[in-house]
Amino acid sequence: MMRKHLMFILWPSFLMAGIMEIVVFAMVDPHDLHIFNQAFDLPRQGIYTLSFFVFWIVCAASSCLSLFLYVEPND
């Protein structure tokens, strides 16, 4: 049961993180990003990778919350 719930969380969030990555970086150059007025000191691929995992974590949190709030019907 735990594996099933884990896949309900991780697979959709993985797909959405990939879509978010495509959409965001189609409009934004990774070297234009700044955090606390400091430029990222990473190559483009590093920024792509880091942002993908951040997107994945955010989407996984959303999926986890949806699964947590789901109430099974009593049949």
C-alpha positions as CSV (number, residue, x, y, z in Angstrom):
1,M,0.0,0.0,0.0
2,M,2.9,2.4,0.8
3,R,4.5,1.7,-2.6
4,K,1.2,2.5,-4.3
5,H,0.8,5.8,-2.4
6,L,4.4,6.7,-3.1
7,M,3.8,6.2,-6.8
8,F,0.7,8.3,-6.6
9,I,2.9,11.1,-5.3
10,L,6.1,10.8,-7.2
11,W,5.1,9.9,-10.8
12,P,2.6,12.8,-11.4
13,S,5.0,15.2,-9.7
14,F,7.9,14.0,-11.8
15,L,5.9,14.6,-15.0
16,M,4.7,18.1,-13.9
17,A,8.3,19.1,-12.8
18,G,9.4,18.2,-16.4
19,I,6.7,20.3,-17.9
20,M,7.4,23.2,-15.5
21,E,11.1,23.0,-16.4
22,I,10.3,23.3,-20.1
23,V,7.8,26.2,-19.6
24,V,10.0,28.2,-17.3
25,F,13.3,27.9,-19.2
26,A,11.6,28.5,-22.5
27,M,11.1,32.1,-21.2
28,V,14.0,32.6,-18.7
29,D,17.7,32.3,-19.3
30,P,19.3,30.5,-16.3
31,H,22.1,33.1,-16.1
32,D,19.5,35.8,-15.6
33,L,18.4,34.3,-12.3
34,H,19.5,35.9,-9.0
35,I,19.0,34.9,-5.4
36,F,19.5,37.5,-2.7
37,N,21.0,39.8,-5.4
38,Q,23.7,37.3,-6.1
39,A,24.0,35.5,-9.5
40,F,24.1,31.7,-9.4
41,D,27.7,30.5,-9.8
42,L,26.6,27.3,-11.7
43,P,26.7,26.3,-15.3
44,R,23.4,26.2,-17.1
45,Q,23.0,22.4,-16.7
46,G,23.5,22.8,-13.0
47,I,20.8,25.4,-12.8
48,Y,18.5,23.2,-14.9
49,T,19.1,20.2,-12.6
50,L,18.7,22.1,-9.4
51,S,15.5,23.8,-10.6
52,F,14.1,20.4,-11.7
53,F,14.5,19.0,-8.3
54,V,13.0,22.1,-6.7
55,F,10.0,21.8,-9.0
56,W,9.8,18.1,-8.3
57,I,9.7,18.7,-4.5
58,V,7.1,21.4,-4.8
59,C,4.9,19.2,-7.0
60,A,5.4,16.2,-4.8
61,A,4.3,18.2,-1.8
62,S,1.2,19.2,-3.7
63,S,0.5,15.5,-4.6
64,C,1.1,14.4,-1.1
65,L,-1.3,17.0,0.3
66,S,-3.9,15.8,-2.2
67,L,-3.5,12.2,-1.2
68,F,-3.6,13.3,2.5
69,L,-6.9,15.1,2.0
70,Y,-8.5,12.3,0.0
71,V,-11.3,10.6,1.9
72,E,-12.2,7.1,0.8
73,P,-15.9,6.5,0.5
74,N,-17.5,4.1,2.9
75,D,-19.1,1.3,0.9
